[in-house]
Amino acid sequence: MTLYKVDQPETLIRRKQVLIVDDHPVTRHGMRTLINADGRYEVCGEVDSAPKALEAMGRLSPDVAIVDVALKSTNGIELTRGLRAQSTRTEVIVVSMHDENVYAERALRAGAMGYLMKQEASETMIEALNCVLAGKVYLSPAMKDKLLRRYVSQRAERSSTPIDKITDREMEVLELLGEGFGTREIANRLKLSVKTIDSYREHLKAKLSLPTSGDLMRYAVQRMRDDSNEPAVMARPATERVET
């Protein structure tokens, strides 16, 4: 374990303290040189294992811990959980040679605020430090886009309603039912067969979880009222309306 005593004049702005957790001495040296070259950050310690990292956290209370995924004693994802459990004030950036598509999301779920590839660290390390200490998540643009698209897709699935499952043609049939038209009339208006309209009605009942044709008619009429904000008066008498 290598710890560094930091003496800074009180008149100077305190440099943010960084702990490096990596079991490759050459990699640690490169990171330390890069970070210390920036006047805003200073490496306060280097360790090569998870137990030493947890011990150093207690001694140093760093602002950021940079953690390699592949450690000899344990993996960096598990260590990230341990570091976050020990101190919520220390942000964690996970670095790895492994594909971010495999580990980035796992790192975030474990409590990390950033993930970067080692081969890009020399260009992006300071940017990542700035980002996480500003309270933001740091990921590559490609990974951000992937996670955002997944979030939007999952949100759309969660917020979908039965009416969202209806096709455009089924919606036409539903609206015409709500206006009071019967199966044959709808078939004539849409230039389709009666059998096809019957099929659409069955699809609508299934998608809307409506047991009977009467339930479908009532749903269609109510939907028309809701859309138009009109009182419950049908423009046409519904003599043929309940069809099976």
Secondary structure, 3 states (H helix, E strand, C coil): CEECCCCCCCCCCCCEEEEEECCCHHHHHHHHHHHHCCCCEEEEEEECCHHHHHHHHHHHCCCEEEEECECCCCEHHHHHHHHHHHCCCCEEEEEECCCHHHHHHHHHHHCCCEEEEHHHHHHHHHHHHHHHHCCCCECCHHHHHHHHHHHHHHHHHHHCCHHHHCCHHHHHHHHHHHCCCCHHHHHHHHCCCHHHHHHHHHHHHHHCCCCCHHHHHHHHHHHHHHHHCCCCCCCCCCCCCCCC
